Amino acid sequence: MASGLGAQVSVAAPHGAGGYGRRSSSSKGSNTVNFCNKSWFGTTLAWENKDLKSRHMNKIFSMSVQQASKSKVAVKPLELDNAKEPPLNLYKPKEPYTATIVSVERLVGPKAPGETCHIVIDHGGNVPYWEGQSYGVIPPGENPKKPGSPNTVRLYSIASTRYGDSFDGKTASLCVRRAVYYDPETGKEDPTKKGICSNFLCDSKPGDKVQITGPSGKIMLLPEDDPNATHIMIATGTGVAPYRGYLRRMFMEDVPSFKFGGLAWLFLGVANTDSLLYDEEFTNYLQRYPDNFRYDKALSREQKNKNGGKMYVQDKIEEYSDEIFKLLDGGAHIYFCGLKGMMPGIQDTLKRVAEQRGESWEQKLSQLKKNKQWHVEVY
């Protein structure tokens, strides 16, 4: 494939590719690009399943190639970038939208504790969203606490851009960890206490229907007024979902109205290497855009922190604290997404670092919030 400016290439790119549900309360230098190679997308994808026959399977995408090592994927419809305000609550719990499951793929390796799946949902373009928003999912069946009533809505951060994994604006992706309960005395799984919605989603098959609400949320929207801004993204586990959307928009998609030239820095905390989510995708960006992307992993069961204890994401933050604080002073945005248990340790670390620098963390945090640099979504 030619890598000259303006060269056109048509690639057959069939359709492929967070978190525990939360209850609703609101190859550098290469001359070829193989978009069907999972190293580009970062996971075992839907199109690798020869039995999957979805209507997305034979989509053809036309890509304008600036140079092979940094080619991006054309998206449509570009009208999705015209809206001045994010779509909010287009579908309510009493009148949800009936979408269709396109694919369900296991994201983690055999040694990962628990199972996490990448789930692609076809909404037909009827439930548009922006990066950083969430969908609500209503699992089938009746509410065990309110017999006769439907199950309550669970919220999941969307793990794709507004154009979806098929780049046509008709799908959304969720990153879902199957919630299971183990009896502390027997050590055996108790299926009566498993997560209703996460298990429904992870057990879904292509063609199954799913009731969705939303989209919801504004706190994690990606600010795009300055395309050269710095974005520091901190996640534990499936909290990486919104960042996958940000990074695809920054580094994978050819969006004429958004040309990212800043720095995206991702900190991801998981148990071990097998638990890493979208790792090949992120590593690909690191190879292609070394000046614009940084990627640090905290593997609690494989790495040690400076004190010899388990390496958690806050330990990685402390490792780079001087640099992070300087970036924040320069206007960087910082995001936190994952289980709420991540925040106390992170806050303690940031407070300690601030005090070592002779600063008041309370004042600094207040200023970050005032400047809209501080974005938190935990569940």
N, C-alpha and C positions, 0 to 999 in steps of 0.2 A: 504494500500500500504506500502510495506516495505520501511524503510528509511535508510537501511544500504548502505555502500559504494558500488558503482557499480551496484546497483539494477536497472533493466530495467523495464520501464513501457510504454505501448502504450496507448495513450490517443486520443480519437476522438476529434479533435479540428478544427471544421469547421471555415471557413474564416471570420474574422471580422476586427474589427479594430485591410505656414500660412498666413491665413490673408486676408486682403483686397488685391485684385490683384494690383500689381504695374506694371506700364508700363515698357516694356523691354527697357533697355538702356545698357545693356550688357547681513498573520496571523501567526505571528512568533511562532515557537514551535509546530506547527500543524503537525500531522502525515499524513495528506492527502493534496493533491494538486488538486484542481478542476480548470482546465484551461478553462472550459466553463462557469465559474462564472464570471460575469461582474466585480466583485471586483478586479479580477486580471488584466483585461484589462482596466478598468477605465472608461467605458462608455457603453451606450446601444448599443450593437453591431449588426452587420449584421446578425449573425446567430440566433439572438433572433427573427428575422422576419421570421415566418414560411412560408411566401409566397415566400421568396427569394430562388431560386433554381439555384445557381451558380455552376460552376464546382469545386469550392473550398469547397463546403459544407461538403464533406465526407473525407477530407484529414486526414490521420493518421500520427501523428508525434511520433517518437520514442525518448524518453528522457532518458538520463543517470542521475540518481538521486544521488547526493552526500549526501544530507539529505533533507528531505521533506520541511523543512522550508526555504531552500535556493536553491531549484532545479531550473534549468534553462531549456530553450527550445532549442532543437537541431535545427540548421539552415543548409540550403543547397542552392546552391552549395558553398562549402567552397572556391572554386576558386575565388569567388567575393572578397576575402581578399588578393589575390595574387598580384593584380595590384599595381605598385609602384607610379603611378600618377592617380589623379582622372579623370574620364571620363568627357569630356567637349564638349558641343555643337555637339552632335552626330546627332541631327536633327535641321535643321534651319527653320525659319519662312516660307520660300518658299517651303520647302519640309518637313512638319511636320510628325510625326508618328501618325497613327490612333490607339488610345488605346480604351479600353472599360470600362465603369463605372461598378464596382462590387457592390458598396453599397453607400448610402448616409444616414447618421444618424445625427440627431440633437444632439448636445453636451450639450446644456445649458438648464436650468430649466425654468419654466414659468415666473419667475419674472426677468429674465435677459433682459436688454434692447437690443433689436436686436436678431438675430438668427445666430448661428455659427454651421457649419456642419463639420463632419468628412467624407471625401470622399475617398473611396478606388478605385484606378484605376489599371486595368490589362494592363501591357505593355508587357506581354509575355516574359520577360527577355531581351527584345530588347533595352530598354533605361535604362541601369544600372546607378547608381548614388552612391555618398557617402553621409554620414550624414552631414547635414549643407548646402547641395546644393539646388537649386531651379529648378522647371519645369516651362516652359512657357506654357500657355494655349491660344489657339486661339478660341474664341467663334464663333459659326456659325453666318451667316448673313454678311451684308456689312457694312463697316465703314461709320458711319453717316457723318463724316467729309470729307470722300473721296469716294463718290458714285462710285460703280463699283469695289472697292477694298475690300479685306477681312478685318475683324476687326484686330486691332493691338494685339500683344502678351501681355498678362498680366503674371507677374511672381508671383509664389507662393512658399514659403519655403516648402520643403518636411518634413512631420511630421512622417516619419517612418525610420527605418534603411534600409540599402541596401538590406536586406532580405525581407522587406515588412511585412505587418501584417499577412501574411500566412506563413512566414518564409521560402519561397521557391525561393526568388529572382525574383518573377514575378509581384509583385504589388508595388505601391507607394501610400502613403496617403497624402492628403492635408487637412489643417485646414482652413476653409473659412468662413468669416463673410459676410453675405448677406448685400450688400451696398444698402441702401434705402435713399431717400431724402424727407425731410419734409419741406413744405413751412413755412417759419418763421412767416408769417402773419396769415395764416389760420390754421396752425398746422396739416394740412392734408398731407398724402403721395402723392408725385407727381411721378407716375410711369414712366413718360417720362424722368426722370432724375436718374433712378435707375442704379446701377452698372451692366453693360451688362454681364461681365464674372462671377462675383460672383453669380448673380441670375441664370445664365445658369447652373452653377455647383450645386448650392443648389437645383435647380428644377429638376436635372437629375434623371433618373431612371436606375436601373440595366439593363445592355444591351445596353444602349445608347453609342454612339461613341463620342470620344473627341479627338481633335487635340492637340498634345503636342510637345514642342520643348525642347532642352537642352540635358542633364542637364547643369546648369550654376552655377558659383560662386566658389570662393576658400577661401574667407575671413572668412567664418563661419565653415570651415572644422574642425573637432575635432582632435587636435594634439594627436597622440597615441604613440609618441616616448618614453614617460615616463608614464607607466600605473599607477603610484602612484602620478600623478600630481593633483593639485587642480583646479577645474573649477567652477567659479562663474558665474551663468547664470541669466541675468536680462531680464524680458519680460513684455510687456503689451499686454493683450489680445492674439490674434492669433500669436503674436510674440513668443509664447511658442513652436511653431511647430518644429523648429530644435532641441530644447532641449528634446522634446519627443523622437526623434530619438536617441540622445546621451544616454538618460537614459535607453532606451530599450536595447541598445547595452551594456551598463555598467552592468545592473542589471537583465535583462530578458533573454537575449540570451546567449547560450553556444557557444562562439566563441573561438576556441582553440588558435588563435594567439593574442587575446586581453583579458587579465584577469585584470580587473580594481581593483585597491587596494587603490585608492586615495580618494579624497573628491569631491563630486558634491554638489553644494549649489545653489538651485533654488529660486529666488525671482520672484513672479508672481503678477502683478497688474491688477485687474479687478474691475468692479463696485460693485458686491455683490456676495454672496455665490452661487446663481444660475448661475452666469457667469463664475464660475471656470471651466477650461478646463482640462480634463484628471485627475481630482483631486483624484479619487479612485485609479487610477494607481500609481500616485505619492505617495499617502498615504501608499500604499502597500509596495513600496520600503522603505519608512521610517520605517515601522514595521520590514521589513526583514533585512535591512542594516543600522541600526542606526549609525554605526560608519563611514559610507561612504556617507551618504546622509542627507542633511538638506533642509528644505522646509519652506519658509516664504511667507505668502500671505499678500497683501495690498488690502483691500476691501474699496474703496473710499466712498461708500455709507453706510457702516456699521461700519467702524472703525474711530477713531480720532487719529491724530498725537499728539505729545507732546504739541503742541500749541493750541490744541482743534479744529484744522481744519481737513479737509478730509485727510485720510491716502492714500498717493500715494506711488508708489514704491520707489521714492527717499527718502521718509521719513523712510522707512524700511532700506534702505541702510545706512542712517545717524545713525539709531539706532545701527547698527553693524559696524560703520565706522572704529573704532580702529582695530577690528579684520580683517576687509576686507583689510585695508592698510597693516597690518602685513603680511597677506597672499600674497598680491601683491608683497611686498618686498621680499618674499620667492620664487617668481617665478610663482605664480598662474596666470592662464588665466582668463580674464573677458570678458563676451559676453553681447551684448545688441541687442535685436531684438524686433521690434514693430513699431508703428507709429512714424514718425520722431519727432512729438511734444513731445515725452518723453525725448529726449536728452538734451534740454536746462536746464530743471529742475534738471536732474541728474548731468549734468556738473557743474551747480552752486553749488549743494550740495557737490560734490567731491572737488571743488575748495575751498569752505568754510572750509571743514574739513582739507584739506591740510594746509591751512593758520593757522588754529588753532594748527596744529602740528608743525608749523614753517617751512613748506616745500613750495616750489614753485610748484603749480599744473602744470604750463606749462612745467617745466622741468621734472616733474614726468610723465606726459602724453607722452612727447617726448621719454622718456626712455622706457615706456611700449610699445609704438609703435615700437621702435627700436628692442626690445626684442621679438616682435611678440606675446605679451601677450594681446593685445587690439584688440577686434573683434567687429565690429559694422555693423549691417544691418538693416536699417530703411527705411520706405517707406511712 
